[in-house]
Each structure stands twice: as structure tokens, then as C-alpha cells.
């Protein structure tokens, strides 16, 4: 639950802003002094600046280089997939042709 204090000019409720002792009324703009018991400590500021060493590891910055390095791997994977799809057709066909050849050979040998 947030605490509010009334504006001395218009009576509207105001929430104290962090780190301030004075503020403007959010309704009428009157200059208000925040009661000492309601003053909120300001949250510490976080430094969001990055050094060169930290920014070098960002994926967005390294993405083009990572794509260049992974391209041969992707090409190899695609080639293996293409070979597999070709072999899954070729191997059964070879077995069928071998079986037909054996049957024809058996018929020719036993017919004489």
C-alpha cells in the first residue's frame, strides 16, 4: 500500500517521489514539501555503460562472424541429409535388383 499526503492548495492526494524532499502536486502543480516521515530513499543508479571487453561477447555483434564460421558445418549437414535421402532410395532398390537377379539365375541354372 502506498502512502499519500494531501496537497495544501487543492487537497488532492499525492504519492511522494523517491529521493525528493519537494515536489509539484500532480493535480494543480503547487509546490509541496514532502513530510519527513514519508520521504523515500532513492534507489541506487545502475551504471549501464559497458566496456569494450564486455560488448565483444554480445550475440548481436558476433552474429555475422558466428554465421561465417558455422556455414561449412551447415553445408556439411545439408550434404549428409541429401546423401541419406538418396541412399534410402538406392539401397532397397539394389536389394530388390539383387533378389531378381538371383531368382533369374536360379531359374536359368535349374531349367537345363
C-alpha positions as semicolon CSV with decimal commas, in nm:
position;residue;x (nm);y (nm);z (nm)
1;X;0,000;0,000;0,000
2;X;0,144;0,336;-0,097
3;X;0,119;0,632;0,135
4;X;-0,019;0,962;0,016
5;X;-0,027;1,311;0,159
6;X;-0,272;1,590;0,074
7;X;-0,188;1,896;-0,132
8;X;-0,214;2,213;0,078
9;X;-0,362;2,407;-0,215
10;X;-0,622;2,169;-0,363
11;X;-0,638;1,880;-0,113
12;X;-0,565;1,612;-0,376
13;X;-0,371;1,304;-0,262
14;X;-0,007;1,286;-0,379
15;X;0,238;0,998;-0,367
16;X;0,588;1,101;-0,258
17;X;0,858;1,065;-0,524
18;X;1,174;0,875;-0,433
19;X;1,480;1,079;-0,342
20;X;1,299;1,415;-0,325
21;X;1,209;1,645;-0,038
22;X;0,997;1,876;-0,255
23;X;0,768;1,801;-0,549
24;X;0,488;1,951;-0,756
25;X;0,128;1,849;-0,693
26;X;0,020;1,603;-0,962
27;X;-0,321;1,779;-0,989
28;X;-0,272;2,155;-0,950
29;X;0,107;2,189;-0,981
30;X;0,151;2,359;-0,644
31;X;0,497;2,329;-0,487
32;X;0,479;2,077;-0,199
33;X;0,721;1,976;0,073
34;X;0,712;1,601;0,131
35;X;0,668;1,525;0,504
36;X;0,991;1,385;0,650
37;X;0,823;1,063;0,765
38;X;0,706;0,995;0,406
39;X;1,030;1,070;0,223
40;X;1,153;0,769;0,028
41;X;1,521;0,699;-0,027
42;X;1,621;0,698;-0,390
43;X;1,719;0,365;-0,539
44;X;2,086;0,349;-0,636
45;X;2,155;0,415;-1,002
46;X;2,285;0,122;-1,203
47;X;2,564;0,201;-1,444
48;X;2,451;0,058;-1,776
49;X;2,759;0,155;-1,972
50;X;2,961;-0,136;-2,100
51;X;3,330;-0,164;-2,160
52;X;3,474;-0,282;-2,491
53;X;3,563;-0,624;-2,346
54;X;3,205;-0,690;-2,230
55;X;3,043;-0,575;-2,553
56;X;3,259;-0,805;-2,766
57;X;3,069;-1,108;-2,638
58;X;2,725;-0,987;-2,745
59;X;2,546;-1,219;-2,981
60;X;2,426;-0,927;-3,195
61;X;2,783;-0,812;-3,253
62;X;2,927;-1,160;-3,304
63;X;2,639;-1,295;-3,514
64;X;2,792;-1,232;-3,861
65;X;3,121;-1,394;-3,758
66;X;2,942;-1,689;-3,597
67;X;2,737;-1,740;-3,913
68;X;3,052;-1,737;-4,128
69;X;3,213;-1,997;-3,901
70;X;2,905;-2,219;-3,894
71;X;2,843;-2,211;-4,269
72;X;3,074;-2,505;-4,351
73;X;2,905;-2,711;-4,078
74;X;2,560;-2,629;-4,218
75;X;2,670;-2,716;-4,571
76;X;2,813;-3,047;-4,448
77;X;2,490;-3,127;-4,263
78;X;2,285;-3,049;-4,574
79;X;2,508;-3,271;-4,787
80;X;2,473;-3,559;-4,539
81;X;2,095;-3,517;-4,543
82;X;2,090;-3,519;-4,925
83;X;2,309;-3,832;-4,932
84;X;2,086;-4,005;-4,677
85;X;1,771;-3,933;-4,880
86;X;1,944;-4,068;-5,191
87;X;2,072;-4,380;-5,012
88;X;1,736;-4,462;-4,854
89;X;1,606;-4,497;-5,211
90;X;1,918;-4,662;-5,359
91;X;1,984;-4,939;-5,103
92;X;1,638;-5,102;-5,116
93;X;1,643;-5,076;-5,495
94;X;1,981;-5,255;-5,506
95;X;1,849;-5,533;-5,282
96;X;1,540;-5,578;-5,499
97;X;1,754;-5,593;-5,814
98;X;1,991;-5,842;-5,647
99;X;1,700;-6,065;-5,547
100;X;1,553;-6,052;-5,901
101;X;1,896;-6,138;-6,042
102;X;1,930;-6,435;-5,805
103;X;1,585;-6,563;-5,899
104;X;1,659;-6,534;-6,272
105;X;1,997;-6,705;-6,222
106;X;1,832;-6,987;-6,026
107;X;1,570;-7,033;-6,298
108;X;1,837;-7,045;-6,571
109;X;2,060;-7,293;-6,383
110;X;1,780;-7,533;-6,280
111;X;1,597;-7,523;-6,613
112;X;1,876;-7,711;-6,802
